[in-house]
Amino acid sequence: MKMYILIKEDIPEGFAIVGAAHASLAAYLKFSEEPEVKEWISGINGPFYKVICKVGDLEFEKAKELEKHVIITESRLGNEEVAIAFMPREEWPKSFKFFRLWK
């Protein structure tokens, strides 16, 4: 089970790091009462994995179609959407396997 966090590829690194941190916490707080999140955070089935990926605008927009997510904006970038985090789950759309890991 893992949480995916997608960061837009054109976001400056400093904002991307902060966006990822905010996205992780926001998703946990929003979905903390969901059974999947309780299982994920408990560590019963292993550590609570997070995967942070860099995506283009089209990939970001398409990812919004998947339910149970939070979007993070950055006020210092004119309230631009910078990150999207998804509730942890076991199964992910095939497209998520092809996103580039943030390095």
C-alpha positions as a Markdown table, in Angstrom:
| # | Residue | x | y | z |
|---|---|---|---|---|
| 1 | Met | 0.0 | 0.0 | 0.0 |
| 2 | Lys | 1.3 | 3.4 | -0.9 |
| 3 | Met | 0.5 | 7.1 | -1.3 |
| 4 | Tyr | 1.3 | 8.8 | -4.6 |
| 5 | Ile | 2.3 | 12.5 | -4.6 |
| 6 | Leu | 2.6 | 14.1 | -8.0 |
| 7 | Ile | 4.5 | 17.3 | -8.5 |
| 8 | Lys | 4.3 | 19.4 | -11.6 |
| 9 | Glu | 7.6 | 19.2 | -13.4 |
| 10 | Asp | 8.0 | 23.0 | -13.9 |
| 11 | Ile | 7.7 | 23.9 | -10.2 |
| 12 | Pro | 11.0 | 25.2 | -8.8 |
| 13 | Glu | 12.7 | 22.7 | -6.5 |
| 14 | Gly | 12.1 | 24.6 | -3.2 |
| 15 | Phe | 8.4 | 24.9 | -3.8 |
| 16 | Ala | 8.2 | 21.3 | -5.0 |
| 17 | Ile | 9.7 | 20.0 | -1.7 |
| 18 | Val | 7.4 | 22.1 | 0.4 |
| 19 | Gly | 4.5 | 21.1 | -1.8 |
| 20 | Ala | 5.2 | 17.4 | -1.3 |
| 21 | Ala | 5.4 | 17.8 | 2.4 |
| 22 | His | 2.1 | 19.7 | 2.5 |
| 23 | Ala | 0.5 | 17.3 | 0.2 |
| 24 | Ser | 1.5 | 14.3 | 2.3 |
| 25 | Leu | 0.1 | 15.8 | 5.5 |
| 26 | Ala | -3.1 | 17.2 | 3.8 |
| 27 | Ala | -3.9 | 13.8 | 2.3 |
| 28 | Tyr | -3.3 | 12.0 | 5.7 |
| 29 | Leu | -5.5 | 14.6 | 7.5 |
| 30 | Lys | -8.3 | 14.5 | 4.9 |
| 31 | Phe | -8.5 | 10.7 | 4.7 |
| 32 | Ser | -7.3 | 9.7 | 8.2 |
| 33 | Glu | -10.6 | 8.0 | 9.1 |
| 34 | Glu | -10.6 | 5.8 | 6.0 |
| 35 | Pro | -9.9 | 2.1 | 6.7 |
| 36 | Glu | -7.1 | 2.0 | 4.1 |
| 37 | Val | -5.3 | 4.9 | 5.7 |
| 38 | Lys | -5.6 | 3.4 | 9.2 |
| 39 | Glu | -4.0 | 0.2 | 7.8 |
| 40 | Trp | -1.3 | 2.1 | 5.9 |
| 41 | Ile | -0.2 | 4.2 | 8.9 |
| 42 | Ser | -0.3 | 1.3 | 11.3 |
| 43 | Gly | 2.5 | -0.5 | 9.6 |
| 44 | Ile | 0.7 | -3.8 | 9.9 |
| 45 | Asn | 1.5 | -4.6 | 6.3 |
| 46 | Gly | 4.9 | -2.8 | 6.1 |
| 47 | Pro | 6.0 | 0.8 | 6.2 |
| 48 | Phe | 3.8 | 3.6 | 5.0 |
| 49 | Tyr | 5.3 | 4.1 | 1.6 |
| 50 | Lys | 5.0 | 7.3 | -0.4 |
| 51 | Val | 6.0 | 7.7 | -4.0 |
| 52 | Ile | 6.8 | 11.2 | -5.3 |
| 53 | Cys | 6.7 | 11.7 | -9.0 |
| 54 | Lys | 7.4 | 14.5 | -11.4 |
| 55 | Val | 4.6 | 15.0 | -14.1 |
| 56 | Gly | 3.7 | 17.3 | -16.9 |
| 57 | Asp | 0.6 | 19.4 | -16.9 |
| 58 | Leu | -1.5 | 16.9 | -19.0 |
| 59 | Glu | -0.5 | 14.0 | -16.6 |
| 60 | Phe | -1.4 | 16.2 | -13.7 |
| 61 | Glu | -4.8 | 17.1 | -15.1 |
| 62 | Lys | -5.6 | 13.5 | -16.0 |
| 63 | Ala | -4.6 | 12.3 | -12.5 |
| 64 | Lys | -7.3 | 14.6 | -11.0 |
| 65 | Glu | -9.9 | 12.1 | -12.4 |
| 66 | Leu | -8.8 | 9.5 | -9.8 |
| 67 | Glu | -11.0 | 9.9 | -6.7 |
| 68 | Lys | -9.8 | 10.6 | -3.2 |
| 69 | His | -7.1 | 13.2 | -3.6 |
| 70 | Val | -6.0 | 16.7 | -2.4 |
| 71 | Ile | -4.5 | 19.4 | -4.5 |
| 72 | Ile | -1.9 | 21.8 | -3.1 |
| 73 | Thr | -1.5 | 25.3 | -4.4 |
| 74 | Glu | 1.3 | 27.8 | -3.7 |
| 75 | Ser | 0.4 | 31.4 | -2.9 |
| 76 | Arg | 3.9 | 32.7 | -3.9 |
| 77 | Leu | 3.3 | 31.3 | -7.4 |
| 78 | Gly | 0.0 | 33.0 | -7.9 |
| 79 | Asn | -2.0 | 30.1 | -6.3 |
| 80 | Glu | -0.8 | 27.7 | -9.0 |
| 81 | Glu | -1.5 | 24.0 | -8.4 |
| 82 | Val | 1.8 | 22.4 | -7.6 |
| 83 | Ala | 1.1 | 19.0 | -6.1 |
| 84 | Ile | -1.6 | 16.4 | -5.8 |
| 85 | Ala | -1.6 | 13.6 | -3.2 |
| 86 | Phe | -3.8 | 10.5 | -3.3 |
| 87 | Met | -5.2 | 8.5 | -0.5 |
| 88 | Pro | -3.0 | 5.4 | 0.1 |
| 89 | Arg | -4.3 | 2.3 | -1.7 |
| 90 | Glu | -3.2 | -1.1 | -3.0 |
| 91 | Glu | -4.3 | -0.7 | -6.6 |
| 92 | Trp | -3.2 | 2.1 | -8.9 |
| 93 | Pro | -4.0 | 2.9 | -12.5 |
| 94 | Lys | -1.4 | 1.6 | -14.9 |
| 95 | Ser | -0.4 | 5.1 | -15.9 |
| 96 | Phe | 1.0 | 5.7 | -12.4 |
| 97 | Lys | 3.7 | 3.0 | -12.9 |
| 98 | Phe | 5.1 | 5.1 | -15.7 |
| 99 | Phe | 5.5 | 8.5 | -13.9 |
| 100 | Arg | 9.0 | 9.7 | -13.4 |
| 101 | Leu | 10.2 | 9.5 | -9.8 |
| 102 | Trp | 11.2 | 12.8 | -8.3 |
| 103 | Lys | 15.0 | 12.9 | -7.9 |
